[in-house]
Structures are given as C-alpha cells and as structure tokens.
Amino acid sequence: MSAAARVERVAEVTILHLTAGENRFNPVTLGAIAAALDELQGSDAPGALVITGESKFFSNGLDLDWMGSAPAGGAEEVLQGLHALLARLLAFPTATVAAINGHAFAAGAMLALACDVRVMREDRGYFCLPEVNLGLPFTPGMTALLKARLSAATAHEAMVTGRRYSAPEALAAGIVEATAPSEQLLESAVNRAAALAGRPRATVAAIKRGLYADAVAALEEPAPAPDDLPGARQSAK
C-alpha cells in the first residue's frame, strides 16, 4: 500500500487510513484510495468500509498546489479522478462509514458525504465547504452530490456561506449521524460498519445506484476544466 494510505482489517470491516498529512487529492492519494477500494470490491465475502484520516485532518480537499503546477491535462485528470471516486463511493456495494477525525474541507467534506454514515470527532475539527470564499464554483457533479446528501437548508447554508461546522453543529444540521470522543471515534465507526456488513453486495449497490442515480450520472460526466487553480487555496490550519 502507498504511503498515502494504509489498510487495516477488523473482522469483516476494512479500515482505510488516509496517511498523507492533509490528505489532499492528487494522483498519488487518488491512486492509493482506488487500490484499497479495488481490493475490497474484488471480494465476494460480506464486508464494510471505514475511511478515516490521522491527526488533525480527515481530508483538506483537492491538492491545488499540485494542480496549479501540473502538466497539461493533469488538473483535469485529478478532478475527473475525484468525481469518479465520489460516484464510486455513492454506489459502493458495501456499507461505508466516514470516521471524521479532524478537518473535512471542500472535496474532503464531499468524500465524507459520499459515505453512507458519518461519525465526527466531537472535540476538534470542522466540516466546511469553503469554495465560495475561494472563488471556486462547484462542478455540476459536486452540486448533485451535495443536494443528494444534505437537506436543502443545510446545502444552501454550507455552500453559499462557507460556514465551518463543529461536530455538535454538524450533528444538529444532519451532516453527520453521530459524534464521539477522539479515543472512541474509530471504534464507533467500526461498530456501525460491522452492523451493516452482512448485506448482499449486488443488492446494496443496486439500491444505492437507484437512490443516487442523478448524482452518480452527474459525477460520471466529463469534469469541466478547473479554473483559477494557481491562485486558490483550501486551508484549515
């Protein structure tokens, strides 16, 4: 496994640890996540997935520094890879749980929303969609995902104002299903995943694809070319 990710197994649950610092999305991190998902998806056994980060970051979104200096077509490829990851998770054939250990910003927040369930560390970290403050409009696929996974009122507030939600605020807004102390976060997420691990994979995937057909279709469309990447920064320091 890449230095960007590490896989751990607890009975039927696969835990994908994102281990690249701020866990920003670039070719290395996207490749590491895809490899872990390939391994889990290639098994016929019952299973479930937990995604978590380390230290103060769950994921801080797209690696805009890399994209701003990428070779021709590189930024578009990363954005398309992110869209493919989000679509894949929305219709993943096992239960998926995000254990939000720290900041979940921008595309990192979307990664959490693409999972079935979210458990957020209660004492540190924010959920935030800061694109409005960065001059970066959401792509149609991102908008479709956010509208599918958030209530209309919460989607409006999160997307239009760029509000930072603490764990209690995210719970009240329906962004996450539960909060937990840091030392209990992963256990809580694994327990939730394990409780859902026995479902037939083909049925789970079909139900999810039906539920999120519009969002999946929008994310599977060719991604628009990113604009103004060199001058933009997504940060939750």
C-alpha positions in Angstrom: 0.0 0.0 0.0 1.2 3.5 -0.8 2.5 5.9 1.9 -0.7 7.8 1.2 -2.9 5.1 2.6 -2.9 2.1 4.9 -5.4 -0.7 5.2 -6.4 -2.4 8.4 -9.0 -5.2 8.9 -11.2 -5.7 12.0 -13.2 -8.9 11.3 -15.4 -8.0 8.3 -14.6 -4.3 8.3 -11.9 -2.8 6.2 -10.4 0.4 7.6 -8.8 2.7 5.1 -6.5 5.1 6.9 -5.5 8.1 4.9 -1.9 8.9 5.8 -0.8 11.7 3.6 -0.9 14.6 6.1 -3.7 16.9 4.9 -4.8 14.1 2.6 -5.3 16.3 -0.3 -6.4 14.7 -3.6 -3.7 14.3 -6.2 -2.6 11.4 -8.4 -0.8 9.6 -5.6 -3.6 9.8 -3.0 -6.4 9.0 -5.5 -4.4 6.0 -6.7 -3.9 4.7 -3.2 -7.6 5.1 -2.3 -8.6 3.4 -5.6 -6.3 0.5 -4.9 -7.8 -0.1 -1.5 -11.3 0.1 -2.9 -10.4 -2.4 -5.6 -9.2 -4.9 -3.1 -12.4 -4.7 -1.0 -14.7 -4.6 -4.0 -12.9 -7.7 -5.5 -14.0 -9.9 -2.6 -17.3 -11.7 -2.5 -17.3 -12.0 1.3 -19.5 -9.8 3.5 -17.7 -6.6 4.3 -17.9 -3.0 5.1 -15.6 0.0 4.8 -14.5 2.7 7.2 -12.5 5.7 5.9 -10.5 7.9 8.3 -7.5 10.2 8.4 -4.8 10.9 11.0 -4.0 13.7 13.4 -5.9 16.9 12.7 -7.1 16.2 9.1 -9.7 13.9 7.6 -9.1 15.5 4.2 -8.4 19.1 3.2 -9.7 18.6 -0.4 -8.0 18.9 -3.8 -4.3 19.4 -3.9 -4.5 22.8 -5.5 -0.7 23.4 -5.3 -0.1 20.2 -7.3 -2.9 21.1 -9.8 -1.7 24.6 -10.3 1.7 23.3 -11.5 0.5 20.1 -13.1 1.5 19.1 -16.7 -1.1 19.7 -19.4 -4.3 17.9 -18.7 -3.1 16.9 -15.2 -5.5 19.1 -13.2 -8.5 17.9 -15.3 -7.4 14.3 -14.7 -7.3 14.8 -10.9 -10.7 16.5 -10.9 -12.1 13.6 -13.0 -10.5 11.1 -10.7 -12.1 12.8 -7.7 -15.5 12.7 -9.4 -15.0 9.0 -10.2 -14.1 8.3 -6.5 -17.2 10.1 -5.2 -19.5 8.3 -7.7 -17.9 5.0 -6.8 -18.5 5.6 -3.0 -22.1 6.7 -3.5 -22.9 3.3 -5.1 -20.3 1.2 -3.3 -21.5 -2.4 -2.8 -20.8 -2.5 1.0 -21.7 -0.2 3.8 -19.3 2.8 4.1 -18.7 4.9 7.2 -16.5 8.1 7.4 -14.8 8.4 10.7 -14.1 12.2 10.6 -11.1 12.5 12.9 -10.3 16.2 12.0 -10.9 18.8 9.4 -13.1 17.8 6.4 -12.9 20.6 4.0 -14.1 21.1 0.4 -13.6 17.8 -1.5 -12.7 16.2 1.8 -16.1 17.1 3.1 -17.6 15.6 -0.1 -15.7 12.4 0.5 -17.3 12.1 3.9 -20.8 12.8 2.4 -20.3 10.1 -0.3 -20.2 7.6 2.5 -23.4 6.1 4.0 -22.7 7.2 7.5 -20.5 9.8 9.2 -19.2 9.8 12.8 -17.3 13.0 13.7 -14.7 13.7 16.4 -16.6 15.8 18.9 -13.8 18.0 20.3 -11.8 19.1 17.3 -12.1 19.7 13.6 -14.6 21.3 11.2 -16.8 20.3 8.3 -16.6 23.1 5.7 -17.3 23.8 2.1 -15.2 26.9 1.6 -15.4 27.2 -2.2 -17.5 30.4 -2.1 -14.7 32.1 -0.2 -12.1 30.9 -2.7 -13.9 31.9 -5.9 -14.3 28.3 -6.9 -17.8 27.3 -8.1 -18.9 23.7 -7.5 -19.0 21.5 -10.5 -22.4 20.1 -11.6 -21.4 16.7 -10.2 -20.4 18.1 -6.8 -23.6 20.1 -6.6 -25.6 17.0 -7.4 -23.8 15.1 -4.6 -24.3 17.8 -2.1 -28.0 18.2 -2.9 -28.5 14.5 -2.7 -26.8 14.1 0.7 -27.7 17.3 2.6 -31.1 18.9 3.4 -32.0 21.8 1.2 -31.5 24.3 4.0 -28.1 22.8 5.1 -26.9 22.6 1.5 -27.7 26.2 0.9 -26.0 27.4 4.1 -22.9 25.2 3.7 -22.4 26.0 0.0 -23.4 29.7 -0.1 -21.9 30.9 3.2 -18.9 28.6 3.6 -19.8 28.0 7.2 -17.5 25.9 9.3 -19.5 23.4 11.3 -18.1 22.0 14.6 -19.1 18.4 15.4 -22.1 19.4 17.5 -23.2 21.8 14.8 -22.8 19.2 12.1 -24.9 16.8 14.1 -27.6 19.4 14.6 -27.6 20.2 10.9 -27.9 16.5 9.9 -24.5 16.5 8.2 -23.2 13.7 10.5 -25.1 10.9 12.2 -23.1 10.8 15.4 -20.2 12.3 17.3 -17.6 10.6 19.5 -14.6 11.4 21.7 -11.3 11.1 19.8 -10.4 7.8 21.6 -13.8 6.2 20.7 -14.2 7.6 17.2 -12.8 4.6 15.2 -14.4 2.0 17.4 -17.8 3.8 17.0 -17.4 3.9 13.2 -16.3 0.2 13.0 -19.2 -0.9 15.1 -21.6 0.9 12.8 -20.0 -0.6 9.7 -19.9 -4.1 11.2 -23.6 -3.9 11.9 -24.3 -3.4 8.2 -21.6 -5.8 6.8 -23.8 -8.8 6.0 -26.0 -7.3 3.3 -25.8 -8.8 -0.3 -23.3 -6.7 -2.3 -25.2 -6.6 -5.5 -28.4 -5.6 -3.8 -26.7 -2.8 -1.8 -25.1 -1.4 -5.0 -28.3 -1.5 -6.9 -30.3 0.2 -4.2 -27.6 3.0 -3.8 -27.4 3.5 -7.5 -31.1 3.9 -7.7 -31.2 6.3 -4.8 -28.4 8.5 -6.2 -28.8 7.9 -9.9 -28.8 11.7 -10.7 -25.7 12.4 -8.6 -23.8 9.4 -9.9 -24.7 10.3 -13.5 -23.5 13.9 -13.0 -20.3 12.8 -11.4 -19.6 10.3 -14.3 -19.9 13.1 -16.9 -16.6 14.6 -18.1 -15.4 17.1 -15.5 -15.1 20.7 -16.5 -11.7 22.2 -16.7 -10.7 23.7 -13.3 -10.5 27.5 -13.2 -8.1 29.8 -11.3 -6.3 26.9 -9.6 -2.9 28.5 -9.1 -4.3 31.3 -7.0 -6.7 29.3 -4.9 -6.1 27.7 -1.6 -8.2 25.4 0.6 -6.9 25.6 4.1 -7.9 24.5 7.6 -4.8 25.1 9.6 
